[in-house]
Each structure stands twice: as C-alpha cells, then as structure tokens.
C-alpha cells in the first residue's frame, strides 16, 4: 500500500523513472472500409510520446486534455502500440531550467510537505507533487479511457446543451451545440430532430456541415403550454431533468442518436451596490432566487485516480447532501472531476464552483504552454458545460492574492512581468475561451477576488481579501476560535477551516503500534502543514484539558478525539457567524451569502482540514455540519455581556415558531430553568434576531447558576413537526466548568429493517458524546452531541452489511469526561 507508513518517500524512485506502456492488439474491423481512424486518449498523465507500429503518432504534455491522433495510414491488422512516458519531475525541472528569462515561483514546496519541485511548469494535477494535506505521488500513466474510432463521412465529437430563459417571451429555450469531424471533401446536408416528450417539444432542423471540424448550433424553443420544472439546489426544490433524444440523419444514410438529460435553470452572480455599505454584493441567484451557498471545498479523493470509483464519489457527495450542503468548490490544485462526479451533483442538487486547475503559484506563458492550456480549457468547458450543477467558472485558486500580497517576495520593479503573465493566462486566454464557449454562467478570474472591483483595478486588486467585495479565504490558527470577533464579516466565505486528526481506525490501517503517539515520527511525517500538530493542541488547550494518560495509546486516542471536537466546535462557530451575517450590514460589512469551509474530503489518512476521512467516515465536524447547515437553525452569540439568539432560515416561507431556551447545571440532568418564547417570526431565507438578554439576567433568573456551572441549549419548534436542531452555548471554557460528573454511558443496539438503533443512556450531562464503530462503514444520525437527557436514540445507517454483534463489539463511547 503506497499509503502505508513512510511509503510515500520509500517509493519516490518510481516517479523519478521513465515508464513505457505497450501492447499488441488486433484491429477488430476491416481497415480498408473506413475513411478515418483515430487513436483517442481521454486522459494521459502526463508527458508521453505515442507510437503505433514504431511510428510516432503524437506527443502529450497535458493531463487535462483529450488527445486524438489520426492513425488511418498506420493501422494494420495486427498492431503494436507504445506510450513512452517521461518522468513528470524531470520534465518539470527541465521546463523550469529552459525558462531562462526570469524565474517563476514557487520553485519548490515547503520541506514539511516532502514534495517535488516546479509543479507549475507541468499541466498535471498540481497537488500530485504534494500539498499541505497530501502526499507526493507524481503518477505517470493512462488515467482515462483509450479507444480507436473508425468512421466515414462525419463523426460527433462534442455534444452539449445549455438552457436559457427568454424573459421577453417568458419562455425556456435550449441551445444545442454539436461539434463534428467531417471527413467528406464536400459539405454534408441533412436534418436534426430534437424530441423532449415530457415537454411536448419536438423540432426538426435542416443543417449543413462543412468539411473539417464543423459545428451545428440549434435553438430549441420549449413548448409554452408545458410547465417546465426548473433544477433547484439541494434544499430548495427538485432536481428535475427531462429525457431528450437528438437524431442526426444526414445524406450519407447513417444516423446518430444522442440521448441526454435536459435541465433548466438560470444562474446569476449578483454584484451590485448595497444600501448603507461601501462596495458591492456577491451572491448567487438561481432561477431568480437568492441562494445562500452552504458547503465545502473538494480535493481529489485519492492520489491514484483509478481508485476513485463511482461508489467512492457517490458516498462522498451523498454525505455532503446529507449534511445539508448545497454547494462544493472544485479546488484548482486537483483535477477536473470525472463525468460521474458532475452527474451525481446534477442528481442530488449540489452546485459546483469550478476552478480551472491553477493554484497557489505563478505560471509561465510561453507559446507552447499557452497553446496547451487553451486546448485544455476548450476541452473541459465543452465537456462540462451541460451540467446544471456547475454555476461558476473561476480562473485559479489564490493567484490574484499571491501577486497582490507578494507571497513570493518579488521586487517591485519586477512585478510588471508577473502581472502581464497573469493577465495573459487568465484574462486573455482562459476568460476569452470561456466567454466564447459558454454564455450561460458567470466567470471570475480568481478566488479570493474582489470581483468587479478587481476587474476595475486591472484584474489584480490591492486587497483581494477586502470584506466589502467578492469572496474571502480566511485562516487563523493562533486566535481563540470561539471568539467570533476574529472572523471577517465578508460577502462570501469560500475557504476557512481548522485541522483535526482522522479517527484511530483510519490511522491504524496505515501504521504500526510504534506510530501510535502524537509525537511519533509517523505523526510528524503525516502532518504536512507547518506546525500543524502544535497548532491543534494550542487551539484545543484554549477550552479543554489536554490528555495526560500514562498509557500512550489511550493518550493518542484522546488527543485524536479532542482535535476532532475542537475542529467541529471551531468550524461551527465560524460558519454560524457567516450564516447570521446574511441579512444585516454592520459598519458597512455583512450580507454574507456563502460559507464553504475547507475541506470536504481527504486524499489519504492524515491530519487535515477535512470533515470526511479517507474512506468516507464522518468526522465529528461533518456531524456538526449537518446541524450548522440545517435549513432552520437558532444561533447564539455573546456581545459585551449580552446573549443574542438569531433565527436563521433557508426555508421559502416565513415561519411562526416557539423558541425554547433551557439552562442546565453541569451537575444535573434536570433543567435549572426553561423559557418558551412563542410567536417568534423567522423570515424566509434570512437571519433575524429573535432573543436578547444579558448573561447576568439569565444567571439570576436561573438561581444557583454561574458561568462555570451552567450551559444553555435552545431550539426552534413550529407546526407540523417542524423543528430545528438543538444548539448550545457554552458560558465558559469546558476546562473551567464546575460540577461536571464522570458519567456512565451505555448503549443497547438493535436492528430495524436495514438500519440499527442505538439507545444511549447517561447518568450525568455528557458533552461531546462520540459513538465510534471502528472500521464498520456507515454513519450515525447524530454524533458529537451534548447529552442533557437520560436517554437518546441514535440511528446507524450502514454502507455495507453488518450485524448487531459486530456493532456491539466495535462500539466505543467517548465523552469529554473520558479524556484523562
């Protein structure tokens, strides 16, 4: 296993070598009958020379491009094909050396990443040379399908459909674009019929194709008498798609039938002045409705892409939707995901912010490099633009900020060169292609960016992190994360987060007993973020007692648990701050309309910012996300001794609700006092203040309470079983809490249909109760919760067959008081 212990370093030699893939194959058709025969590679990783019968048919230098080579004159009945790869590392180094005019930073990753240099000189998954959450495995090989295509007359290469809503006519139409390779020497004419039965829409067009690469663009007007159900993001409506058949019947007598799904939705990125605030808004309107984006950032799910199956993707994406997410940002240092990824997002309503694959670096712009990038962008936009899930193209990750904040210490007299390269790559090339190929969704050049303000300042703004414009990325590992005042009151938070360790069962698979301590060589080796392990303990130490057990394995497990509790509580505090800020402007800041934490998934078993471990297991953060992204949520925060509770709603109608506030002493399961405030109105899709009381008044009202001895929980309850999750507010650090008693936690397990019921019992209030069933795949309905009642029922949803006996045997129950 390349992920076992130190194998990422042990196997480094593989990527320093050159490798050749070869085979012999028989041609399964009569080669004389076809005008054109192509050898097509959907994906080659990365630098290779391709030979057929000892003749070079072409070369590749871009992992993200599709390559088609004309082999009509070379193919025989029996053939020998070779793909001769060059080490990506030596190629990147050579490209960097030959770029003599000026250096293009960064040359190498920081030493703790144990990575390879000059990744910005090769069009390859940028994080395959290492990242601060991942290993260095610069793979080489054929990473997508290879096929031979033989055809006469004409051949369909790309087929895409884009919906538009014509306001003046109050009608939907579909733009269908088909791109062909026409091998006939004269134009070909014929008809195209488009049929969408469910929408009573059928149209036939006469078309003509010119020799060479020809395209047909058709505009299909949807029957006005049919009610079109638009595609909505998760939580806002259905993801309706309509079956559509497109038939091409050309004079040559042979026809092509194309079956696809048509989705109807509009997207706008709204950047306009806000009353009472400098700057501009930055939010998405889907089908005319402003939507608060709730979600995370997606990285490659494995260092070896062939291990990322449909099931892997389905599990991870379904887990995002199950945690009430409606959006993911496909981050620009990985790969443009496989078709299945976007298909699943279309089906389950996950909006995609799609970066182009450039991240945290400056890039060359010589002619060969630009030509390769242009082909890549053209291919990817044509391949992906039919997906309703994709709502934004973004040119790169953090490169505007890198120049603006001078990450690479470029002397001021040299800046112009790099700015020119930046404009050349993202504005004059990538943006031009996107605008030409896809008018149906917005484009921004970078993230974070000030959006239109950045454009006005020549695409590189003085401060891309300005809270009055665009989106922000924000990380702070030194401040106390429970203090909301450290967070930017931004228009859109597209990256923020905290690290934690994955659970012991995940680490155990790739380590041996001597590794099981927080300060082992293995633990240091696995942490690729500078001082990451120390920062986690520091953040834990603000509010929790650090583990002191003399048993090293118990101490390691306790530490893992506490990093997960800390990560969950920190990200909760920050996300709730962003959700509460959506409807108000304070000192010119606010109207926050997106919270995408860093990061959703993991590439291997290591400490990282992810909420899903490698293999898909939910960390405590992911269970918390299910609550802090809930469609209806009360959020408490304190300012100058006053407790405020807001009602946050993503629901489409106003709600009349009851707010229940319960104060508990840590020492008793009986509430000290309760309060029910009825007739609370929470407005649709907004965040409104619904309760305000000074902490001293709360404590006085609830006799015998002090900040250290009591805790507040609260929830919203409405008609027809509508209920928010129960939220909590800690009045002091838990390490200072008074009256907490060591509890006896127990659980009984029973099976009900294809789920398992865990009935938990406690003898005292238990904070951060965690259920863990080791390597058994599945998830709980709730986890990491504050248990304030004697009994709680939790459901386990298995992802593979298991049994009551297996679950009982694997179960460990942990609460804060089990940490010693």
Secondary structure, 3 states (H helix, E strand, C coil): CCCCCCHHHHCHHHHHCCCEEEEEEECCCCHHHCCEEEEEECCEECCEEEEECCEEEEEECECCCCEEEECCCCCCCEEEEEEEECCHHHHHHHHHHHCCCCCCCCCCCCHHHCCCCCHHHCECCHHHEEECCEEECCCCEECCCEEEEEECCEEEEEEEEEEEEECCCCEEEEEEEEEEEECCCCCEEEEEEEEEHHHCEEEEEEEEECCEEEEEEEEEECCCCCCCCCECCCCCCCECCEEEEEEEEECCCCEEEEEEEECCCCEEEECCEECCEEEECCEEEECCEEECEEEEEECCCCCCHHHCCHHHHHHHHHHHHHCCCCEEEECCCCCCCCHHHHHHHHHHCCEEEEECCCECCCCCCCHHHHHHHHHHHHHHHHHHCCCCCEEEEECCECHHHHHHCCCCCCCHHHHHHHHHHHHHHHHHHHHHHHHHHCCCCEEECCECECCHHHHHCCCCCCCCCCCCCCEEEECCCCCCCCCHHHCCCCCCEEEECCCECCCHHHHHCCCCHHHCCCCCHHHHHHCCCCCHHHHHHHHHHHHCCCCCCCCHHHHHHHHHHHHHHHHHHHHHHHHHHHHHCCCCEECCEECCCEEEECCCCCCCCCCECCCECCCCCECHHHHHHHHHCCCEEEEEEEECCEEEEEEEECCCCCEEEEEEEEEEECCCCCEEEEEEEEEEEECCCEEEEEEEEEHHHHHHHCCCCCCCCEEEEEEEECCCCCECCCEEEECCCHHHCCCCCCCCCEEEEEEECCEEEEEEECCCCEEEEEEECCCCCEEECCCCEEECCCEEEEEEEECCCCCHHHHHHHCEEECHHHCC
